[in-house]
Amino acid sequence: MRARRLDLVPATVELCQAEARGRDAVAACLGAEVPASWPPPVFEPDDVARIRQRLEADARAGEWTLYYLLLRAVGSDQEPALVGVAGYTAPPTTEGEVEIGYAIAAEHRRCGYATEAVEALLARAFEYPHVLVVTAKTFPALQPSIGVLVKTGFVRAGGEGADGVIRYERRRT
């Protein structure tokens, strides 16, 4: 999948194994420069383990998984740069709902990469006629994340949950 400046590379079992070995292994696996702050704070080892289990258990999970966000190299002497992750938490439900999430490395925030990734995920999800709504969850204090959601057409869908999370959604138009 591609966005204006980004290639969205789907997670694989091999990439999940590389995450467990650290930044250098991720860099080698992706053939990309990996930021010093990797991984982003909300991309935890248990997330990687869950993704790996899904990929190993369900061949269809590869379509609806996490994607590594690679900023394409500008010159022939440069490597792509890993700027973050974004993706679907699971395949769409039978009711036509799919949830997305994203995290950008500290060095690459406020550059529009999350917006590009969310737009690409939305476009891909809505290519499937059975997908009626895309949802995302965030915390009220994460104003940049809320800004990405609003900018990409999401609206708040309900109050704050018991865990402090707020839900946003974007319906098929």
N, C-alpha and C positions, 0 to 999 in steps of 0.2 A: 504494500500500500504506500502511496506517496502523498505528500502534502507539498506546498509551495517550495519549502526549503528542506524538508525532512523526508527521509525514508523511514517507514515504520516496519521494523523487522520483527516477525512473530517469534515469541518465545519458543524454545525447543527444550527437550530434556537435556541436551548438551549445554545449552545456555544456563539452565537451572543448575547443572553440576558445576559450571564455571563460576556462578555466583557464590557457591559454597566454598570455592577455592580462593576467591578474592578478586580485587580489581585487575590485576595483571592477567588472570585467566579470562576474565570478561573481555578485556582488551584484545587478547589473542583470538578468542572465539569470534568476536565481532569484526576484527580487523579495523578497530577504531580507537581513537584516543579516549580514555576514560577519565573524567574529572577526579581531582583529589578528594572531593567530598562524597564520592560514590560509596554506597547507595544513598538516594534521597531519604530523609527521615521517615516517611510513611511507607517505604518499600522495605519491609522487614523480612528476615529470614523465614518466618513462618508463612509469609505470602509466597515466597519462592517455593517452599516445600509444597504448599497447596497447589500451585500452578503445575509443578512437576508431577504430582499425583494425578491431577486432571489429565495432563497430556499422556501419561502412561496408561491411564484407564479408559480414555475415550478418544478415539481417532477424530471425532467431530470437534473436539475441544480446540484443536489448532486453528479453526476458523474464528472462534470466539474466545480469544485469549489475550494475554498481555503482549504489548509490542514495545520493543526498544526503539527510542527516537534518536535517529542518527542524522545529524546535520551534515548534509552532503559537502564533500571537500570542494573548495573553490579552484585550487590549482592541482596540477598533476603531482606535485611534490608533497601534498598534504594528505592526511588520513581523514576519514569522516570523524566527527566528534559525537560521542554519546552525550545527549543533553538531558535525557529523562526516560520515563516509561509512561505508557498510557494503554488502556485496553478495556476489554469487557470482563466483568467479574464471572460471567457464566454465559452459556447460550441463552437465547431468548426463551421466556416462559411460554407456555401454551396460550397465555392471554396476550402475547405479543409485546412483552416488556423485556428490555435488556438494560443492565446497569453498566455504566462506565466509571473509570477512575483514572487519575493521572498524578504524576509527581515529577517535578523538574529539579535537577541538581542545582545547588545553591549558585554555582558559577554562571548558570545559564538562565536564571529567572529574569522576568520582566523584559524578555526579548520577543514575546509572541509565540513561543514554541508550543505552549499548552493550548493556546487558541487554535493553532494550526492542527495539532493532533486531535483535539475534540472535533473540529470541523470534518477531518478525515474519518473519524470513527462514526460520526453522525451520518455522513454521506454513505458509508458502507452499510451501516445498519439499515438505513431506509431504502437501500437497493432491494431488500427482502420485503415483499408485500405483507408478510405476516408480522413484521415489526411495526407496532403502532405507537410505542412510546419508549424513549430513552431516558433513563433516570441517572442521577448522580447524587452523592451525599457528601457533605462537608460540614465543617464547624463554623459557627458564626464569627469567630475570631480570624478566620482565614479569608480576609477580604480580597486578596488577589485571586484566590480560587473562585470565590463568588463572582468576581468581575469577569472571569473567563466564561463561567456558565451564563451569565446575563448577556455578555457580548455574543455568545453563540446561540441565543434564542431560548435558553431555559428559563422557566419561571418557578418560583418557589411553590412547593406543593405540600402545604401543611406546616404545622408548627414544629418547634424543637422537640425531638424525642427525649426520652428519659436519659439517654446516653449523651445528650447535648448535640446530637447530629441533626442537621436540617437537610431536607430532601428537595431536590429540584427535578424538573422533568421538562422534556421537549417532546411534544406530540407531532405525529406525522401531519403535514399540512396538505 
